[in-house]
Amino acid sequence: LVELLTHPLVDAWITNSAVAKQTLVSRCRIPASQVFVIYNGLESFPEVVPTPGERSLDVLTVANLNPRKGHREYLQVVREVLKAVPGAKFIFVGRDDMNGEVQRVIEKAGLSGHVRCEGFQADVSSWFRRARVFVLPSLWNEGCPTAILEAMSFAIPCVAFAIDGIPELVENGYQGMLLQSGDYSGMAAAIVQVL
C-alpha cells in the first residue's frame, strides 16, 4: 500500500530479486524502468572449504524460527530422511520467533536426539563448515536469501522449494535441488540423495 501510494514521489526502487521487481511493477504500477535489481551479497568468502567427504552428515538450516520459514512442516521431512540415513543430524540456527514451539514439536515427535536448535548465532561459519547439505524449507516470502548465498560460498548443495527469488539463485541440479512448494516427500528424497 505504501509503495502504491508513494511511488510518484520516488525516483527509483531497488529490490533484491527479479520476482520482487515484478511485484512492484504489476501490483503497484511502478514503471519497470524505475525498479533495479541488486542481489544480496556476502562480506567475505571462506578461505578453506572442506570437501564433502570431510563433512559430517549434518543437514543445516539457517533461518529464524518463524511460521513462514516452515520449520514445523519440515519435521516430516526429517522423519523420512532418518529412515534412509539414520546417522543424519539436523541443525536449526536462528532466532526463535515462536517462543519454543518448534522445540516442543521436536520433543513431542521424539526427534530431540536428531534435531538441535542452536538459536541466534552471529557467526554461522562453523556450522556451514561441517554441513553436507543446506535446507531452506521456507513456505513464502523469500527474496534473495543470504543463507543460501552463504551455503554456496561453502560449496554446500542447497535444497529448497522453488518459491519467490530462490530459483534466481539456485539452478536445479547444479547448486542444489529445487522442489515444488509443499513437495515434502521430494524434499526428503533430495536430501537423502545429497547425503
N, C-alpha and C positions, 0 to 999 in steps of 0.2 A: 504494500500500500504506500509506504514511504517513497519507494522508487517511482511508482506510478505517478504520484502527485508532485514530486520534486524534480523529475528528470529535465524539465525545461530550464531549470536553474543550474544544471550541471554540464560541464564541458565534455567530460569523458568519464567512463566507468572502467574499472579493472575487475576481472573475475579470475578465479584460479582454475577454471575448466571451460571447455567449449560448451558443455551442456548448461553451465550457469549463464554463459553469454546468451545462449538460445532462449533461456528462461526470461532474461531481461528484455530481449528483442520481442518475443512472442507475447508475454503476459503484460509487460509494462510499456510496450510500443516505443521502446528506445531504439533509435536508428543503429543498425549494426555497425556503421562506421564510427560510432562513438563508444563502442564497447571493445576493450582489448583484453586478450587472454594472456596472463603471465602465470605460469605454473609455480607452485611452491618449490623451494629449493632446500638444500642442506648446507649448513655452515662448513662442514668438513666431511671427509670420507675416511674410512678405516685404512690404516697403513698395511695391516696384515689381515687377510681374510682366510679363515680356516677352510679346508676342503670338506666336502660332505662327509667323507669317512672319518674326519677328526671331530665331527659334531655328535652330540648325543641325540636321542630320539625325542627331543623337545619340540613341541608344537607351540609356537609363541603367538600370542595376540596382544598387541599394544593398542589399547583403546580404553577410554574412560568407561566404567561400568555404568551404562545408560541404556534405557529401553531401546533406543534406535540402533544401538550397536549390536544387538542380537545375542548377547551372551547366554541368556536363559534358553533360547531356542537352539543355540549351538551345542548345548549339553547333550542333545540327542545324537549329534554327530560324534561327540566324544565317546559315547557308549558304543557306537558302531565301529569306530576306529579301534577301540580297545579289544574288540572281539578278534580283529585281524592282527593287531600289533599290541599285545598285552604290555609290553615294556614302554610304550609311549607315555610321555609326561606332557601335560598341558599347563601352560603358564599364562596367566592373565596379568598384565601390567597396566595400571591406570587408576585414576582417581575413582573412588566409589561414590557415584551419584544416586545410588539406590539403597542406601542405608543398610547394607549387609544382606539384601535379598538374594543376590547371586550366590553368596557364600552359603546361605541357608538352603537354597535349592541344591547346591553341590553336595552338602552334607546329607540332605534327605534322600538324594539319589544314590548315596553310597559311593560317591566319586572323590571323596576327600583325599584318598591315597594317590589319586591320579591327576588332580587339578589343584593348582596353587594360585591364590590371589596375592600378588605382591604389592598392591597399592600403587600410589603415585611414586615414580622414580624420576629424579632429574636427569640421570644418565642411564639410558637403557642399553648401552653398547654391550655390556657383559651378557645380557640375555640374547641379543642378536648374535653374538659370537658363538653361543652354544646351540642355537636353534637350527634344526634341519629344515623346518618349513614354517612359514608365516601365514596365519589365517586372519582375515578381517571379515567377521560374519555380519557386518552392518546390513541393516534392512532398508535404510533410506538415508538421504541427505548426506552424501559424500561428494565433495568437490574434487580435491586433489589431496588425498590422504598422505600426510607426511610419513606416517608409519610404513606405508608401502614403499615410499622412496628410501627410507632407512633400511628396510629389509633388502631391497635390491642393491643398496650400496654394500651390503654384506654378502651378496650373491646368494640370497635365500629365495627359493621359489615361493611365490605368493598364491594363495588360494582365496578366492572371494567371489561374491555374487557380482554379476555384470550390471551394476547399477550406477546411475549418475556418471561421475567423472572417472570411475575406476577403469573402464575399458580404454580410456585415453592414456593410461599409464601402463597397464599390463596387457601384453599381447598374448592371447590364449595359446598355450602350448609352447611359449617361448620364455617369458619371465615367470610364468606360473599357469594356473588354470582358473578360468572364469566359468561360473555356473549360472544358470538361470535362477533368478531370485526365488527362494523357497525350496530349491532342489537340495535338500539336506542329505539324501542318500548319495547323490552325485558328489556333494562336498566331501562326504566321508570317503568315498572311493578315490577321489583325487588326493586326499591327504595320505591314504594308505599307499597309493601309487608313488607319491613323492618320497615317503618314508622308506 
